[in-house]
Amino acid sequence: MDPLLLSLFVLIVTVAVLFSGVSVSIGLIIVSIFFIVWQDGTYGLAILPEVLFGKLDSFALLSIPMFILMGAAVASSRAGADLYAMLERWLTRVPGGLVVSNLGACALFSAMSGSSPATCAAIGKMGIPEMIKRGYPKGVAAGSIAAGGTLGILIPPSVTMIVYGIATETSIGRLFLAGILPGLMLTALFMAWAIWSTWRQAGAHVVVSNIKYTLAEKLELAPKIVPFLLIIVGVLYALYGGVATPSEAAGVGAAFCVLLAVVIYGMWRGKALFHVFRDCTKESVMIMVIIGASGMFGFMLSSLYITQSIAEWIIDLQLNPWALMAMINLFLLCAGFFLPPVAVILMTAPILLPIITEAGFDPYWFAVVLTINMEIGLITPPVGLNLYVINGIAPDIRLQTILWGSLPYVGCMVLAIVLLCIFPGIATWFPEFLMGPAV
């Protein structure tokens, strides 16, 4: 069968299996086994266990559970509530300031946890009730937190960036640097929308608090939050300065975050620590199984000459590079609607990387564009993980209301992608400034 026709058949079968309700990892394993047996008979099954475990036999993968443990330690403590309270005290007198403070808290908590669902849950538990109490509509309150939570997969340390680095064999430290300025830009766009929309509606959405905080009260919670932020800075410095590998830096960072959670928030009881390690183990195993299953899926595609044929076909089209990038963005956007970010990256990055580099695009710049596409998928149905997280912590707010409240931020993300296309230096300048040109 022609490889391109076969690729269409593989796509149809994969979509059908994933829509059957099985998990992403199990679905990819089923599809891989089916087509390997279809091509080589049962003899082809002998190599699959080696492919599965070989994909997991990487020292770099140790950084994933360590960064997840950092996030679990932060998310299980009151760090999110304290971070929110501190920013709320600084911005309480600004119209629309409560939304801005929530978005700022999401950005900072993302840097500490690296997890989108954890950011939504930690900041949303405090922020949503407070915004509703101040007179903000439920959609504005819930939508801003859902969107702010997506920053967790862009602002370093990001597990999504680690997965991309492993899948494409690119520098994880350089990927982290590439995400910093776009992450700040996206946060600024979110805040600008919050301020403008509040001003446009002449304060109809907000009741400004009459409470005035002294400087001492504004700085009261800083001693609890600043140590966590210093750990993140230290981890990133170790990565960028060549002091430690990602796995070593993540291990030290995880140990210090757990220690701070114990010392600052009294999480020394066995039950509290059990919850931290339980959450870390569950998320780590989920990601590792997806990585192994994606390795099998990629092996199957390569064995059937599908990956190579798709790349050659796209190159032979001789499209304008920006038309090609528009097609890729549309494809990634659609994939993000139905699959989690880790699965999309593992399935598509190895195929797309040679195509975008051949077209003259920077792979680190592309990682940022891909991640923002995945952020859009986190707040759009049918998957929309953040929508369901917000609905879980605020069950009185309808899912449709949360969706409508988050849609303006989807527009901000699309604008961010456009700005990155016009000014790619937003993603590439910082890595090149600190680490020199990519080899």
Secondary structure as GFF3:
##gff-version 3
##sequence-region A 1 439
A	DSSP	alpha_helix	3	18	.	.	.	ID=ss1
A	DSSP	alpha_helix	24	40	.	.	.	ID=ss2
A	DSSP	three_ten_helix	41	47	.	.	.	ID=ss3
A	DSSP	alpha_helix	48	56	.	.	.	ID=ss4
A	DSSP	three_ten_helix	59	62	.	.	.	ID=ss5
A	DSSP	alpha_helix	63	76	.	.	.	ID=ss6
A	DSSP	alpha_helix	79	91	.	.	.	ID=ss7
A	DSSP	alpha_helix	97	113	.	.	.	ID=ss8
A	DSSP	alpha_helix	116	133	.	.	.	ID=ss9
A	DSSP	alpha_helix	138	149	.	.	.	ID=ss10
A	DSSP	three_ten_helix	150	153	.	.	.	ID=ss11
A	DSSP	alpha_helix	159	168	.	.	.	ID=ss12
A	DSSP	alpha_helix	172	200	.	.	.	ID=ss13
A	DSSP	alpha_helix	215	218	.	.	.	ID=ss14
A	DSSP	alpha_helix	222	240	.	.	.	ID=ss15
A	DSSP	alpha_helix	246	265	.	.	.	ID=ss16
A	DSSP	alpha_helix	270	303	.	.	.	ID=ss17
A	DSSP	alpha_helix	306	316	.	.	.	ID=ss18
A	DSSP	alpha_helix	321	338	.	.	.	ID=ss19
A	DSSP	alpha_helix	341	358	.	.	.	ID=ss20
A	DSSP	alpha_helix	363	378	.	.	.	ID=ss21
A	DSSP	alpha_helix	385	393	.	.	.	ID=ss22
A	DSSP	alpha_helix	399	422	.	.	.	ID=ss23
A	DSSP	alpha_helix	425	435	.	.	.	ID=ss24
###
